[in-house]
């Protein structure tokens, strides 16, 4: 009996202790809330008078306490930072709130604008992408799209610059001779050649010097010499030089020796996606990179892209029965509708097509019209941009069909690796996207 009494007394004592602790905590919580509210009210009072230099320390001090008011206090502190022009503190707090998932739409927009104004669009892009993923905000998407296509321009002093797969080393014609420049128009070799191809992925190119073709390496050292008398060079692939001899184009090694007498054609293209287009008896067909026939000679024409290939990302544009069709690598029609004219795919993006009125628009990879016919000329998309001709000048549109780089150029090539060749009245320039992602 005595033991039960002791147990009961112990339970009562514990309950009293728990109650006392709860009362103390409640008292402290009330005290914390009161203290925080007092600091917050002082900060708001200074903010109302635009005395932000005095308001900010009180907001910060108030946030030293943790209550349900913290989210609102952070918002007031953000307003104070923004109005006071304390940019770094504003951006730091928005980034913190974005990481915590509490940032609101206007915070993302304000912070992105501050980044853009300080020429830090990559930081703005990262923040906007976070906001878009969390909020699904069209306003954030619109701001991102409106600002992502800023460009820097580099004048080359050349009359012609050929696009390459990465646009880091490009053949350039100065009006007299060819040489090579980098993506910022720095000269990598002297302009001494009568002709020059882009380098292949192994670092070899073909040049014409003093009437003779040479294969050169990336140091511009002569690696191979033509002693067989080829009359024209179309380009160079990772495996072969494409050259003409006796009115037929074929495949040659670095010493300009034909590697397959059976694979000589009226015309041929660079291999891309494992296939090259070849012309025989006025019709086009396809062969593999190894030279095996892939599809018979049934096409009236093929569209060749800026790199000299036909297939890109599993699709090509071919002409059959007077109409252009999008086909896949099994040579099946991807577009059941034919087009009056078409450009070759430049990437996995939209493809430029023309209607019977001479106006250009864009289709997707299934052949669906995604940007209406409205341009006097156009080139297929690459790096999410399409070159279009408007009122006699070229510019670039986004996948949303919006003109994002003004139509002020005499000509404009597709972007590759964030770089495009454009023609101005006084020569070729290189456009660099300030923000680029594959």
C-alpha positions in Angstrom: 0.0 0.0 0.0 2.8 2.3 0.9 4.5 1.6 -2.4 1.4 2.6 -4.4 1.2 5.8 -2.5 4.8 6.6 -3.3 4.2 5.8 -7.0 1.1 8.0 -7.1 3.0 10.9 -5.5 5.8 10.5 -8.0 3.4 10.7 -10.9 1.8 13.8 -9.4 5.2 15.4 -9.0 6.2 14.6 -12.6 2.9 16.1 -13.9 3.5 19.2 -11.8 7.0 19.5 -13.2 5.8 19.1 -16.8 3.1 21.7 -16.3 5.7 24.1 -14.7 8.1 23.6 -17.7 5.2 24.2 -20.1 4.2 27.3 -18.3 7.8 28.6 -18.3 8.1 27.8 -22.0 4.8 29.6 -22.8 5.9 32.5 -20.8 9.2 32.6 -22.7 7.4 32.2 -26.0 5.2 35.1 -25.2 8.2 37.1 -24.1 10.1 36.2 -27.4 7.1 37.1 -29.5 6.6 40.4 -27.6 10.3 41.3 -28.0 10.3 40.4 -31.7 7.1 42.3 -32.3 8.6 45.4 -30.6 11.7 45.2 -32.8 9.6 44.7 -35.9 7.4 47.6 -35.2 10.4 49.9 -34.7 11.9 48.7 -38.0 8.5 49.3 -39.8 8.4 52.8 -38.3 11.8 53.7 -39.7 10.9 52.1 -43.1 7.7 54.2 -43.4 9.9 57.3 -43.1 12.4 55.8 -45.6 15.1 55.7 -42.9 16.2 52.3 -44.1 19.7 52.6 -42.6 18.0 52.5 -39.2 15.3 50.0 -40.1 17.5 47.2 -41.4 19.4 46.5 -38.1 16.0 46.2 -36.3 14.7 43.7 -38.9 17.9 41.7 -38.6 17.6 41.7 -34.8 14.0 40.6 -35.0 14.9 37.7 -37.2 17.2 36.5 -34.5 14.1 35.2 -32.8 12.2 32.3 -34.3 8.4 32.7 -34.5 5.6 32.4 -37.1 6.3 36.1 -38.0 9.8 35.4 -39.5 8.5 35.0 -43.1 6.7 38.4 -43.0 9.7 40.0 -41.4 12.0 38.6 -44.1 9.7 40.2 -46.7 9.9 43.6 -45.0 13.6 43.3 -44.7 13.8 42.5 -48.4 11.8 45.6 -49.2 14.2 47.6 -47.1 17.2 46.2 -48.8 15.7 46.8 -52.2 14.6 50.4 -51.5 17.9 51.2 -49.8 19.9 49.8 -52.7 21.7 47.2 -50.6 21.9 44.9 -53.6 24.2 42.1 -52.3 22.2 41.7 -49.1 19.0 41.6 -51.1 20.3 39.0 -53.5 21.8 36.9 -50.7 18.4 36.8 -48.8 16.5 36.0 -52.0 18.9 33.1 -52.8 18.4 31.8 -49.3 14.7 32.0 -49.5 14.8 30.3 -53.0 16.8 27.5 -51.5 14.3 27.1 -48.7 11.4 27.2 -51.2 9.8 30.4 -49.6 10.8 33.0 -52.2 7.9 34.6 -54.1 7.5 35.6 -57.7 8.4 39.2 -57.3 11.5 38.3 -55.4 12.7 36.1 -58.3 12.0 38.8 -60.8 13.6 41.6 -58.8 16.7 39.6 -58.1 17.0 38.4 -61.7 16.8 42.0 -62.9 19.6 43.0 -60.5 21.7 40.2 -61.8 21.0 41.2 -65.4 21.8 44.9 -64.7 25.2 43.8 -63.4 25.9 41.6 -66.5 25.5 38.4 -64.5 22.8 36.7 -66.6 24.1 33.1 -65.8 23.3 33.8 -62.1 19.9 35.3 -63.1 19.2 32.2 -65.2 20.0 29.8 -62.4 17.7 31.7 -60.0 14.9 32.0 -62.6 15.1 28.2 -63.3 14.7 27.5 -59.6 11.6 29.8 -59.5 10.1 28.3 -62.6 10.5 24.8 -61.3 8.9 25.8 -57.9 6.2 28.2 -59.0 5.6 27.3 -62.7 5.3 31.1 -63.2 4.8 32.3 -66.8 6.1 35.7 -65.8 9.4 34.1 -64.8 9.5 32.2 -68.1 8.8 35.4 -70.0 11.6 37.3 -68.3 14.0 34.4 -68.8 13.2 34.2 -72.5 13.4 38.0 -73.0 16.9 38.2 -71.5 18.7 35.0 -72.3 19.8 36.0 -75.8 22.2 38.9 -75.1 25.1 38.9 -77.5 28.7 40.1 -77.8 30.0 40.8 -81.3 33.5 40.4 -82.6 34.5 41.8 -85.9 36.7 39.6 -88.0 38.0 41.8 -90.7 37.2 39.0 -93.1 34.9 38.6 -96.1 33.9 35.1 -95.3 34.1 32.7 -92.3 33.0 29.1 -92.6 30.9 27.6 -89.7 32.4 24.5 -88.0 30.9 22.1 -85.5 32.2 24.0 -82.5 33.1 27.3 -84.0 36.4 27.4 -82.0 38.6 27.2 -85.1 37.2 28.5 -88.4 38.5 29.0 -92.0 38.5 32.7 -92.8 38.9 34.5 -96.1 40.4 38.0 -95.9 39.5 39.0 -99.5 42.7 37.6 -100.9 43.7 34.4 -99.0 42.4 31.9 -96.5 43.6 31.3 -93.0 42.2 30.3 -89.6 40.7 32.3 -86.8 39.3 31.4 -83.3 35.9 32.2 -81.9 37.0 35.8 -80.9 38.4 36.5 -84.3 42.1 36.1 -83.2 44.2 34.9 -86.1 45.6 31.4 -85.6 47.5 31.1 -88.9 48.6 33.5 -91.6 46.2 34.0 -94.5 48.3 32.2 -97.1 46.0 29.6 -98.6 43.9 29.7 -101.8 41.3 27.4 -100.1 40.8 25.8 -96.7 38.4 23.4 -95.1 37.4 23.2 -91.4 39.4 20.8 -89.2 38.0 17.4 -88.5 37.7 16.0 -85.0 41.2 14.5 -85.3 42.8 17.9 -86.0 43.3 17.7 -89.7 42.2 20.0 -92.6 42.9 20.4 -96.3 44.3 23.5 -97.8 45.3 24.7 -101.3 48.7 26.3 -101.4 50.5 27.4 -104.6 48.2 25.2 -106.7 48.6 22.0 -104.7 46.4 20.5 -102.0 47.9 19.6 -98.7 46.6 17.9 -95.6 47.7 19.9 -92.5 47.6 19.2 -88.8 46.3 21.5 -86.0 49.8 23.2 -86.0 49.4 24.0 -89.7 52.2 21.6 -90.4 52.0 19.8 -93.8 51.0 16.2 -93.1 50.0 14.9 -96.6 50.5 16.1 -100.2 48.4 15.6 -103.3 50.5 13.8 -105.9 47.5 12.2 -107.7 46.0 15.4 -109.2 42.6 15.9 -107.5 40.8 18.9 -109.0 38.5 19.9 -106.2 38.1 19.2 -102.5 34.6 19.3 -101.0 35.6 18.7 -97.4 37.1 16.4 -94.8 35.4 13.9 -92.5 36.9 12.1 -89.5 38.0 9.3 -91.9 38.3 10.7 -95.5 39.0 13.7 -97.7 36.2 14.2 -100.1 37.7 15.2 -103.5 37.0 15.2 -107.2 39.1 13.6 -109.9 38.1 12.9 -113.5 34.6 14.5 -112.9 33.8 12.1 -110.0 33.8 12.7 -106.3 35.2 10.0 -104.0 37.0 9.2 -100.7 40.7 9.8 -100.3 43.2 9.3 -97.5 45.5 12.0 -96.2 48.0 11.3 -99.1 45.1 11.9 -101.5 44.9 8.3 -102.7 41.4 7.1 -103.6 40.4 4.4 -101.1 37.5 3.1 -103.0 37.2 3.3 -106.8 33.6 1.8 -106.6 32.4 4.7 -104.5 32.8 7.6 -106.9 29.9 9.9 -107.6 28.7 13.0 -109.4 28.3 14.7 -106.1 28.5 13.8 -102.4 28.1 15.3 -99.0 29.8 15.1 -95.6 29.0 12.1 -93.6 26.6 12.9 -90.7 24.7 10.6 -88.4 26.6 7.7 -90.1 25.2 8.5 -93.6 26.3 10.5 -96.6 24.2 11.6 -99.6 25.6 10.7 -103.0 24.4 11.6 -106.5 24.4 9.2 -109.4 22.8 9.6 -112.8 21.0 12.7 -111.6 19.4 11.1 -108.6 20.4 11.1 -104.9 20.8 8.1 -102.6 22.6 7.4 -99.4 25.6 5.3 -98.3 27.0 4.5 -94.9 30.3 5.9 -93.7 31.9 2.5 -94.7 30.6 2.9 -98.3 27.8 0.4 -98.2 24.6 1.4 -100.1 21.9 2.4 -97.6 19.1 3.6 -99.9 18.7 3.6 -103.7 19.0 6.6 -106.0 15.4 7.9 -105.9 15.6 11.5 -104.6 15.6 14.5 -106.9 17.6 16.6 -104.4 18.8 16.7 -100.8 19.1 19.7 -98.4 22.6 20.2 -97.2 23.2 22.0 -93.9 25.9 24.6 -93.0 28.4 21.9 -92.1 27.9 20.1 -95.4 25.8 17.2 -94.1 22.3 16.1 -94.8 21.2 14.0 -91.8 21.2 15.6 -88.3 19.8 14.1 -85.1 18.1 11.3 -87.1 16.3 13.4 -89.7 17.0 14.8 -93.2 15.1 16.8 -95.9 14.8 15.2 -99.3 13.0 16.1 -102.5 10.7 13.5 -104.1 8.0 13.9 -106.8 8.6 17.7 -106.7 8.0 18.1 -103.0 10.3 18.2 -100.0 9.8 15.7 -97.2 11.3 15.1 -93.8 12.6 11.6 -93.5 14.1 9.5 -90.7 17.3 7.3 -90.8 15.2 4.3 -92.0 14.2 6.6 -94.9 10.6 6.6 -93.8 8.6 9.8 -94.2 8.3 11.8 -90.9 6.2 14.4 -92.6 3.3 13.2 -94.7 2.8 16.7 -96.0 5.3 17.9 -98.7 6.8 21.3 -98.8 7.7 23.7 -101.7 11.2 24.1 -100.4 13.1 23.2 -97.2 16.4 23.7 -95.4 18.4 20.8 -93.9 18.2 20.2 -90.1 21.1 21.9 -88.3 20.4 20.3 -84.9 17.6 18.4 -83.1 15.5 21.6 -83.3 12.9 23.0 -85.6 13.4 22.8 -89.4 12.8 25.6 -91.9 10.2 24.9 -94.6 8.6 27.0 -97.4 5.1 27.0 -98.7 3.9 27.5 -102.3 3.7 31.3 -101.7 7.4 31.6 -101.0 7.0 32.2 -97.2 9.1 30.3 -94.7 8.1 28.8 -91.3 9.2 25.9 -89.1 8.1 22.3 -88.5 9.0 20.0 -85.6 10.6 16.6 -85.9 7.2 15.0 -86.5 6.5 17.3 -89.5 4.0 19.5 -87.6 4.0 23.3 -88.4 5.1 25.0 -85.1 6.0 28.5 -86.4 3.7 29.8 -89.1 4.9 30.8 -92.6 5.8 34.5 -92.5 9.5 35.0 -93.3 11.1 35.7 -96.7 13.8 33.2 -95.9 14.9 31.2 -92.9 17.4 28.6 -91.7 16.8 25.7 -89.4 17.2 26.0 -85.6 20.5 25.3 -83.8 21.3 26.3 -80.2 17.5 27.0 -79.8 17.6 29.8 -82.3 16.5 30.1 -85.9 17.9 32.7 -88.4 15.1 34.5 -90.3 15.0 37.1 -93.0 12.6 40.0 -92.4 12.4 43.0 -94.7 15.7 42.2 -96.3 17.7 41.7 -93.1 18.5 38.7 -91.0 18.0 38.2 -87.3 17.1 35.3 -84.9 13.9 34.0 -83.4 13.4 31.8 -80.3 11.5 28.6 -80.2 8.5 30.7 -79.1 8.6 32.5 -82.5 9.8 35.8 -80.9 12.5 37.9 -82.5 15.2 37.9 -79.9 18.2 39.1 -81.9 17.3 42.1 -84.1 17.1 41.6 -87.9 20.0 43.9 -88.8 22.4 41.6 -90.6 23.0 41.0 -94.3 23.2 37.3 -93.7 23.2 35.0 -90.6 24.4 31.5 -90.1 23.1 29.0 -87.5 24.5 29.2 -83.9 26.9 26.5 -82.9 28.5 26.2 -79.5 26.9 29.6 -78.8 28.7 31.3 -81.8 27.3 32.4 -85.2 28.8 34.0 -88.3 26.8 37.1 -89.4 27.5 39.5 -92.3 27.5 43.2 -91.9 28.1 45.8 -94.7 31.8 46.0 -93.7 32.4 42.2 -93.3 31.8 39.1 -91.2 31.4 39.3 -87.5 31.1 36.5 -84.8 28.1 36.7 -82.5 28.6 35.2 -79.1 25.6 34.3 -76.9 26.4 35.8 -73.4 24.5 32.9 -71.9 24.7 29.6 -73.6 23.6 26.1 -72.8 23.4 23.0 -75.0 
